[in-house]
Amino acid sequence: MKLSSRTKHRLLNTYGPWSLITGASSGIGEALAKKVAEAGLNVVLSGRNEEALQALSNHLENDFRIITEVVVADISTTTGIYKLIEELEDLPIGLFIASAGFGTSGVFIRSNLEAEIQMLQVNSLALMMLTHYFGRKFAQQKRGGIILMSSIVGFQGVPNAANYSATKAYVQSLGEALYHELKPYNVDVLAAAPGPVNSGFATIANMHMGSALKPEEIAVPILKALGKKSTIFPGALTKILILGLRTVPRWGKIKIMEMVMGNMTKHQKVKS
Ligand SMILES: NC(=O)c1ccc[n+]([C@@H]2O[C@H](COP(=O)([O-])OP(=O)(O)OC[C@H]3O[C@@H](n4cnc5c(N)ncnc54)[C@H](OP(=O)(O)O)[C@@H]3O)[C@@H](O)[C@H]2O)c1
């Protein structure tokens, strides 16, 4: 899927010259980084996997004649979050994309508490702290764009992914509210809520996905939606899932999600 010249122009003029993408080493973040670079913005690529980030950096600089910076940071700790912020302080960043995140699955009380805390820190705490930093910076400069990776699981409780869906409910709610709070400052905020996407996510979350979107299929609609709405459900599959659930009451959605997630996690061995 291609970005139109109009969207490329708009992205560069409204949010350029620099962007930051967390979670750029894989999946959705990587696909967004490629499209942002195609629009002509310089990109800071962040994550923990230095090799993957460096390979992407070389590819983007060769293909799009932009400048990239790689910042290796583990944002599951506040030290890692402040390290990332410090390394970026002098760059004129106008677009922040929070794609770093991961999921866990299975019965909550049988899960590893450390992993659940880490997920909450990456998906919600780090995202909030970075959004606070860039929200203030962008408001002062009276321009900027923020994209927060939410999910369709953030719209109701999801048994078998209870904490993950709760982290995404946080992201969705924060994004919707900030869309309105930051509008008077000429800062655009977008919550991007895809359905299943084929990336590194399923393996880490110990899930089996059936049909899933490709990261490239959702990157373009997400970037197109920034500045136009507060939430995007990117990709045909996401839209079908959301439309199918539209008239179902919240308790019914929870039951459906329980079945869906039950199927996605049924291979898991029962732990005691
Ligand atoms: N895939 C889906 O079905 C789906 C659906 C809806 C929403 N989402 C959301 O979309 C976002 C991107 O997920 P994805 O599908 O692209 O998964 P992915 O391919 O596994 O990518 C996740 C990214 O997050 C980074 N990350 C994870 N832990 C980190 C940490 N402690 N510090 C810094 N970076 C960290 C990873 O980088 P390193 O490994 O290099 O650290 C990686 O670049 C997530 O927020 C996810 O919740 C995914």
The ligand as a MOL file (V3000), in Angstrom:
LIG
                    3D

  0  0  0     0  0            999 V3000
M  V30 BEGIN CTAB
M  V30 COUNTS 48 52 0 0 0
M  V30 BEGIN ATOM
M  V30 1 N 0.1120 -7.5790 16.3990 0
M  V30 2 C -1.1330 -7.3840 16.7750 0
M  V30 3 O -2.0370 -8.2300 16.5640 0
M  V30 4 C -1.5150 -6.0870 17.4230 0
M  V30 5 C -2.8630 -5.6930 17.4200 0
M  V30 6 C -3.2160 -4.5140 18.0180 0
M  V30 7 C -2.2660 -3.7060 18.6000 0
M  V30 8 N -0.9610 -4.0990 18.6100 0 CHG=1
M  V30 9 C 0.0260 -3.2280 19.2660 0
M  V30 10 O 0.9100 -2.7360 18.2880 0
M  V30 11 C 2.1700 -2.4550 18.8880 0
M  V30 12 C 3.2750 -3.0760 18.0580 0
M  V30 13 O 3.1720 -4.4810 18.1280 0
M  V30 14 P 3.6350 -5.4300 16.9380 0
M  V30 15 O 2.4680 -6.1960 16.5080 0
M  V30 16 O 4.3890 -4.6550 15.9450 0 CHG=-1
M  V30 17 O 4.5870 -6.4430 17.7410 0
M  V30 18 P 6.1460 -6.7790 17.5510 0
M  V30 19 O 6.4370 -7.1090 16.1390 0
M  V30 20 O 6.4410 -7.7890 18.6040 0
M  V30 21 O 6.8620 -5.4020 17.9120 0
M  V30 22 C 6.9050 -4.9180 19.2270 0
M  V30 23 C 7.9380 -3.8280 19.3470 0
M  V30 24 O 7.9450 -3.3650 20.7070 0
M  V30 25 C 9.2950 -3.2510 21.1390 0
M  V30 26 N 9.4320 -3.4840 22.5800 0
M  V30 27 C 8.9080 -4.4950 23.3020 0
M  V30 28 N 9.3450 -4.4410 24.5850 0
M  V30 29 C 10.1670 -3.3550 24.6700 0
M  V30 30 C 10.9360 -2.7780 25.7090 0
M  V30 31 N 10.9850 -3.3110 26.9440 0
M  V30 32 N 11.6730 -1.6720 25.4450 0
M  V30 33 C 11.6710 -1.1290 24.1920 0
M  V30 34 N 10.9500 -1.6370 23.1620 0
M  V30 35 C 10.2180 -2.7480 23.3950 0
M  V30 36 C 10.0490 -4.3400 20.3600 0
M  V30 37 O 11.3970 -3.9440 20.2070 0
M  V30 38 P 12.6650 -4.7410 20.8290 0
M  V30 39 O 12.3430 -6.1880 20.8500 0
M  V30 40 O 13.7770 -4.3360 19.9200 0
M  V30 41 O 12.8330 -4.1500 22.1860 0
M  V30 42 C 9.3430 -4.3030 19.0060 0
M  V30 43 O 9.9580 -3.3720 18.1480 0
M  V30 44 C 2.0890 -2.9670 20.3120 0
M  V30 45 O 1.8190 -1.8810 21.1690 0
M  V30 46 C 0.9140 -3.9160 20.2810 0
M  V30 47 O 0.2850 -4.0210 21.5340 0
M  V30 48 C -0.5600 -5.2640 18.0130 0
M  V30 END ATOM
M  V30 BEGIN BOND
M  V30 1 1 1 2
M  V30 2 2 2 3
M  V30 3 1 2 4
M  V30 4 1 4 5
M  V30 5 2 4 48
M  V30 6 2 5 6
M  V30 7 1 6 7
M  V30 8 2 7 8
M  V30 9 1 8 9
M  V30 10 1 8 48
M  V30 11 1 9 10
M  V30 12 1 9 46
M  V30 13 1 10 11
M  V30 14 1 11 12
M  V30 15 1 11 44
M  V30 16 1 12 13
M  V30 17 1 13 14
M  V30 18 2 14 15
M  V30 19 1 14 16
M  V30 20 1 14 17
M  V30 21 1 17 18
M  V30 22 2 18 19
M  V30 23 1 18 20
M  V30 24 1 18 21
M  V30 25 1 21 22
M  V30 26 1 22 23
M  V30 27 1 23 24
M  V30 28 1 23 42
M  V30 29 1 24 25
M  V30 30 1 25 26
M  V30 31 1 25 36
M  V30 32 1 26 27
M  V30 33 1 26 35
M  V30 34 2 27 28
M  V30 35 1 28 29
M  V30 36 1 29 30
M  V30 37 2 29 35
M  V30 38 1 30 31
M  V30 39 2 30 32
M  V30 40 1 32 33
M  V30 41 2 33 34
M  V30 42 1 34 35
M  V30 43 1 36 37
M  V30 44 1 36 42
M  V30 45 1 37 38
M  V30 46 2 38 39
M  V30 47 1 38 40
M  V30 48 1 38 41
M  V30 49 1 42 43
M  V30 50 1 44 45
M  V30 51 1 44 46
M  V30 52 1 46 47
M  V30 END BOND
M  V30 END CTAB
M  END
